[in-house]
Amino acid sequence: MDEDFVAIRAGLQFLQSIPIEPSNLAAQSHRHRLNPPLTEENVHKFETEHGIALPPDYRAFLIQVGNGGAGPANGLEMLGQWHGVAWSDIPGLVGNLALPFPYVEAWNGKPIDATLPVQEQYQQQDEYWSCRHVAGAIPICDHGCNLRECLVITGPERGHIWFDDRADWQGLYPHDTAGRDRLTFIQWYRLWLDDCLIKARSRNAE
């Protein structure tokens, strides 16, 4: 894990040293920089309050590398926050973290039945968007338009990245980039960073 952190720091430092493409709005925002790390006490307090233990690689990243900032899509979210707003101020965003994440395979609810009265359609939609579907998982990355990636912290899928694609009515499913059917936090983060570095070095070579 320490080797990963060394590579991450070096990779981000390189990206910070070169111009950012104007079209890369996410990078224009975070500038390939991470926020300061949390302390052991900060993380322990969070875990105690929620009755959970964060996956070891993510926990170490928070303490040794940074708490949000540069990352996939629109960047890595800070622990306990979504776009700078506390989870508790965004109803339905996060479920009970101490409960096991309910899925081990991709899930999608039944399509909304358009033949039902409007009120019943709303009820079906409320169920589809219930935070019980993301119990035991924390949102860590925003893709825009209410699409996000989550890190499962409780249950059989603990430590894996899942995509919350309910905004496009595609449900929830494990992130499976690069031919892997499951990705840990560090694998997910390194894949993003390595891709950024390949593209940046290719531009520099032109």
KARAPE-V218356 format. One record per helix or strand of 3 or more residues. SS is the DSSP state (h for helix, s for strand). FROM is the first residue (numbers start at 1). TO is the last residue. If there is no record, write none. Layout:
ss:SS from:FROM to:TO
ss:SS from:FROM to:TO
//
This chain:
ss:h from:2 to:16
ss:h from:25 to:30
ss:h from:40 to:50
ss:h from:56 to:64
ss:h from:87 to:89
ss:h from:118 to:128
ss:h from:131 to:134
ss:s from:137 to:144
ss:s from:147 to:152
ss:s from:160 to:164
ss:h from:166 to:168
ss:s from:172 to:174
ss:h from:177 to:179
ss:h from:185 to:205
//
